[in-house]
Amino acid sequence: MKYLPEFISKAISDMDLDVKTVKKVNEGIASDCYIIDSYNLGKVFIKSGRSKESISTEVTSIKLASGNITPKILGYCTESEHYLALKYYKDHYNLNDKNFLENFIHSYGQTLNDIHNTNLNNMESIPSNYSFNENLSHINGIENKYTELSELVAMDLNEKDISNSFVHGDVNFGNLILDENGYITVYIDWEDAHKNSIYHDIAKAESMIDILSFYLDTNRCSMIETFRRSYGIKKRTSTDLLLWKFQRHYKNYRRFMKRGYIHYNFGVEDDYANILKKQEKLLEKYYKNVKSHYNL
């Protein structure tokens, strides 16, 4: 067998895996991921995590999160060669199918509501309030008319006491496992779970739906309404959600501009120029609404 990272060798030893194959599936910004096909436990997904602290947060979050949408933990280590081993889940994406898409959007809202209903008792080790300035720090170098307003919104949000709910922290489509009918069965990648406003996750989810509507050229507002109904959001508009969504779309726009491509894969054709244009148009809408909120 070729050279393996020490955390993979440790995981194989700790779990006494009878290995058939080892495959590296991606090299993230801060975490390496492998799939091990074994004779005794089947397929196992193993990640290094950013740090032993992030692995500890992820394990605690998976164990305590409400709803039946957390992955099964097969093993973990929070020492020097830290890792998290999870059951491997096969994913399905058929977003061009109308029924599949409707089931997906419905379950997106419903499962997210389940997560946010997690009891905060025994969550002392889970961190609070991510600063939006921190989240934008790795995509600097693109300054435009939205930057100053984004800094004002970040300051406003960061001054609020909003550590009142348990949030997943990264509910992008890549962290959702779907069954063959489009229903979400598992959320993965709980490293960024923390205590914050529910709008942290909701804004991310709605921005993902917005971008998906750009890809599929479907009715964006209808998809958002379906998501909100399934989540249980009764108010049509919310000031906090407006601010969070402006920040989220600004972050997406900067990412698109910085990378020169759209970094989401929905299983449909990627038209960068067209999607970037739609993203900027939607960002402009939120920009005007937020300026009006602040009487600017």
Order of alpha helices (4+ residues) and beta strands (2+ residues): alpha-beta-beta-beta-alpha-beta-beta-alpha-alpha-alpha-beta-beta-beta-beta-alpha-alpha-alpha-alpha
